[in-house]
Structure formats: C-alpha cells, structure tokens
C-alpha cells in the first residue's frame, strides 16, 4: 500500500502513556486515532467518521485508514506538572517533552471501492486540521500535547488564519489567535482558569467520576519561530465569553488577549 507521510513535532509536554502509565510516557497510534476521529466528525459528521475510520457495535465495520507512527530512536521523557499554576505544581506525571521529539505519521488506505475513492482526500484534510489546531493525549484541551507540522507549516498569523478558514469553510467552528508570546509556551496560561457552576459552560468540570470536557480548547502554535496560543470552540460566543470572565478575574490568559478583537 502506498502511504502518505506527515512529519510533526511536539511543542508542549505531552501526557500519552504506554503499557506502564505510571512509569513512562509513550506516543502511540490509538491516541492519535482518537483525536483524528474527533476532527473528522467535526468536518464531515459522525456517519462519515464511522464509514472512514470504522466503528464497533451492531453495524460494526473495519477502518479504511491505517496509521503507523515512526518515533525518534529515543523519545525524550520526563516529569511535568498536571497543574503548573498551583503553588507547588500539583501532581507530577510522566510526559513526553518538547525536546527533539519529532515523529512521522504514515497513513495508508484499505478496502477502497468505487464509492470510497474520495476517502483519502477527506482524511488528508482531517489530518491537516489536526496538525494545525489539534493536540494529543491527556489535558489536551489545555494545550498539553500541542502538535505542529514539520512540513509546510504556515509562517505568519495571516497565513494560519487563511488556511484555517479554508479548512473550516463547511462547518460551524470558531477560533482566535493570541498576540505573540515572548519565549516558550507557558502551560500556566492554560491551566489557570476558573471553576464554579457559572464557568462550566466555558471550562468544563470534574466532579468525582463525572466529567465534562472543556468546550474551550487551547493549543500552542509556532509561526516563523514565534509562539502563539490558539483558542477554538464550537461557537465564538464560547471563546469570547471565556476571555471575558478570565479578564474580569485578572487571569493571565484573559490579560494575554486583552485589547484584541474578533
């Protein structure tokens, strides 16, 4: 099978785990597949996602997309804080570090018939969207596991915005890009948000075993060597509302976007 190749790197600590989750971090194909399914659903809908990527259950079907990940000879691992904005950093967990951790995702297709010839193009668009807007692993809505394409990355904010608008032209999705960030990505920006019932609509919650994923997603990007923070959500009202309450609370993330408009 011929395969497409996508080279990418990690811009932030990545909480992906292998066979020994308490001892080591490891990036694996299933973690990437889960995120790609989410982006495919956003772009093409649930039925098309099941058709392309397979599904379990009564009408189960095999995936038409095969992923193979080429890893660096030795992944750079270490410990990172789960809640870096806390005074003592919160729990330390194994993580892949954004130091020389570069990967190649090999993508091939199978079971393609006359009515499936456009699947590769849809999957390619899905992967590009993930590389520019997506993340991988735990805490991914807080910009942990920010991935970034090594091949043909956009070089300027205008170039990124233009490509994202083209990718998202047929779906209802919103994004905002921060002003440039001085230095390297600071995870405290992303974890220092707000709790409480009135803020759950923006940031989600964890209550015992109950969990609501944050509607507001965050991801660091790098444009011509300069880092920015990309916020995205189903509606622009979610992004603007989150920034409004963060600014009112004096949170660094709110202050970063203060004075910007979208």
C-alpha positions in Angstrom: 0.0 0.0 0.0 1.2 3.5 -0.8 1.2 5.8 2.2 1.1 9.5 2.9 3.7 10.8 5.4 3.2 13.6 7.9 6.1 14.8 9.9 5.3 16.6 13.1 6.8 17.6 16.4 5.5 18.3 20.0 5.5 21.9 21.1 4.4 21.3 24.7 4.7 18.5 27.3 2.5 15.5 26.2 0.7 13.2 28.5 0.5 10.0 26.5 1.1 6.7 28.2 2.0 3.2 27.0 1.9 -0.2 28.8 3.1 1.3 32.1 1.3 4.6 32.5 2.6 5.4 36.0 6.2 4.9 34.9 6.7 6.1 31.3 5.2 8.3 28.6 4.8 7.0 25.1 3.0 8.3 22.0 1.0 5.5 20.3 -1.2 5.3 17.3 -4.5 4.8 19.2 -4.0 8.2 20.9 -3.7 9.9 17.6 -6.5 7.9 16.0 -8.9 9.1 18.7 -8.1 12.8 18.1 -8.3 12.3 14.3 -11.8 10.8 14.7 -12.9 13.9 16.6 -11.7 16.2 13.9 -13.2 14.1 11.1 -16.5 14.2 12.9 -16.3 18.0 13.1 -15.5 18.3 9.4 -17.7 15.5 7.9 -20.1 14.3 10.6 -20.5 11.1 12.6 -21.7 8.8 9.8 -18.8 9.6 7.6 -16.4 9.1 10.5 -17.8 5.6 11.1 -17.6 5.0 7.3 -13.9 6.0 7.1 -12.5 5.1 10.5 -14.7 2.1 11.3 -17.0 1.5 14.3 -18.0 -1.1 16.8 -21.4 -2.3 17.8 -24.3 -3.8 15.9 -23.2 -2.5 12.5 -19.5 -2.7 13.0 -17.1 -2.1 10.2 -13.3 -2.1 9.8 -11.4 1.1 9.5 -10.3 2.1 5.9 -7.4 4.1 7.4 -4.2 2.5 8.6 -1.9 4.5 10.9 1.8 3.7 11.6 3.8 6.0 13.7 7.6 6.4 13.3 9.1 7.5 16.6 12.5 9.0 17.4 15.1 6.4 18.4 14.8 7.6 22.0 11.8 9.6 23.0 12.7 12.4 25.4 10.7 11.8 28.5 10.5 13.3 32.0 8.0 14.6 34.6 5.7 17.5 34.2 3.2 19.1 36.5 -0.5 18.4 35.9 -1.5 21.8 37.3 1.6 24.0 36.8 -0.2 27.2 38.0 -0.6 25.8 41.6 1.9 26.9 44.2 3.6 23.5 44.4 2.8 22.5 40.8 0.3 19.8 41.6 0.8 16.1 40.7 4.0 15.3 38.7 3.2 12.8 35.9 5.3 11.1 33.2 5.3 13.1 29.9 7.0 13.4 26.5 8.9 16.6 26.5 9.1 19.1 23.6 12.8 18.4 23.0 13.8 16.6 19.8 10.5 14.6 19.9 9.8 14.5 16.2 7.5 11.9 14.6 6.3 10.7 11.2 2.7 9.5 10.8 2.4 7.1 7.9 -1.2 6.9 6.6 -2.4 4.2 4.1 -5.8 3.1 3.0 -7.5 -0.3 2.5 -10.9 -1.7 1.4 -11.4 1.2 -1.0 -14.0 0.5 -3.7 -15.8 2.6 -6.2 -17.8 4.5 -3.6 -14.8 5.2 -1.4 -12.4 6.9 -3.8 -12.8 10.3 -2.0 -11.9 9.0 1.4 -8.2 9.8 1.1 -8.8 13.4 0.4 -11.2 13.8 3.4 -8.7 12.1 5.7 -5.9 14.3 4.4 -7.9 17.4 5.2 -8.7 15.9 8.6 -5.0 15.4 9.4 -4.1 18.8 8.3 -6.7 20.3 10.5 -5.4 18.2 13.5 -1.8 19.3 12.8 -2.8 23.0 12.8 -5.4 23.1 15.5 -5.1 19.8 17.4 -3.4 18.2 20.3 -2.9 14.7 21.6 -3.0 12.9 25.0 -4.5 13.9 28.3 -5.1 17.5 29.2 -5.2 18.2 25.5 -7.9 20.9 25.9 -5.4 22.8 28.0 -2.7 22.8 25.2 -0.8 19.8 26.5 0.3 17.7 23.6 0.3 20.6 21.1 1.4 19.1 17.7 2.8 21.1 14.9 3.6 20.1 11.3 7.3 20.0 10.3 6.4 20.1 6.6 4.9 23.2 5.1 3.8 25.0 8.3 2.2 28.4 8.0 4.7 31.2 8.7 2.5 34.1 9.7 -0.7 34.7 11.7 -2.4 35.7 8.4 -1.3 32.6 6.7 -2.6 30.4 9.5 -5.9 32.2 9.7 -6.4 31.9 5.9 -5.7 28.2 5.9 -8.0 27.5 8.9 -10.8 29.4 7.3 -10.4 27.3 4.2 -10.3 24.1 6.2 -13.4 25.0 8.3 -15.4 26.6 5.5 -18.1 23.9 5.5 -18.5 23.6 9.3 -19.6 25.8 12.2 -16.4 26.3 14.2 -14.6 29.3 15.6 -11.0 30.2 16.6 -9.0 33.2 17.9 -5.2 33.6 17.9 -3.4 35.4 20.7 -0.7 38.1 20.3 2.8 36.8 20.1 4.2 35.1 23.2 7.6 36.1 24.4 9.7 33.0 24.9 8.5 29.4 25.1 4.9 28.1 25.8 3.9 28.7 29.4 1.4 25.9 30.4 0.3 28.0 33.4 -1.5 30.3 31.0 -3.8 27.4 30.0 -4.4 25.6 33.4 -5.1 28.8 35.4 -8.8 29.1 34.5 -12.0 29.3 36.6 -14.2 26.8 38.4 -17.8 27.1 39.6 -21.1 26.4 38.1 -21.3 29.7 36.1 -18.0 28.9 34.4 -18.6 25.3 33.4 -20.1 26.4 30.1 -16.6 27.6 29.2 -14.1 25.3 31.0 -16.0 22.1 31.8 -15.6 20.4 35.1 -14.5 17.3 37.1 -16.8 16.2 39.9 -15.8 12.8 41.3 -16.4 10.5 38.4 -18.4 13.0 36.5 -16.6 14.9 33.8 -17.5 17.5 31.2 -14.8 18.2 28.6 -14.0 21.8 28.3 -15.9 23.4 25.4 -12.9 25.8 25.1 -9.9 24.2 23.5 -6.3 25.6 23.6 -3.3 24.8 21.5 0.1 26.4 21.1 1.3 27.1 17.6 4.7 28.3 16.2 4.9 30.7 13.3 8.3 31.5 12.0 9.9 30.7 15.3 7.4 32.7 17.4 4.8 31.1 19.7 1.1 32.0 19.9 -1.9 30.5 21.7 -4.8 29.4 19.6 -8.2 29.1 21.2 -11.0 27.3 19.5 -14.6 26.2 20.2 -17.8 25.3 18.6 -19.0 28.9 18.9 -17.3 32.2 19.0 -19.5 33.1 22.0 -17.7 30.4 24.0 -14.3 31.9 23.3 -15.3 35.5 23.9 -17.3 34.6 27.0 -14.4 32.6 28.5 -12.0 35.5 27.8 -14.4 38.0 29.3 -14.7 36.1 32.7 -10.9 35.5 32.7 -10.2 39.2 32.2 -12.7 40.1 34.9 -10.9 37.7 37.3 -7.4 39.0 36.4 -6.3 35.7 35.0 -3.1 35.8 32.8 -4.9 34.1 29.8 -7.5 36.9 29.9 -4.9 39.5 30.1 -3.0 38.0 27.1 -6.0 38.6 24.9 -6.9 42.0 26.4 -7.3 44.6 23.7 -7.7 42.1 20.9 -10.9 41.8 19.0 -12.6 39.0 17.0 
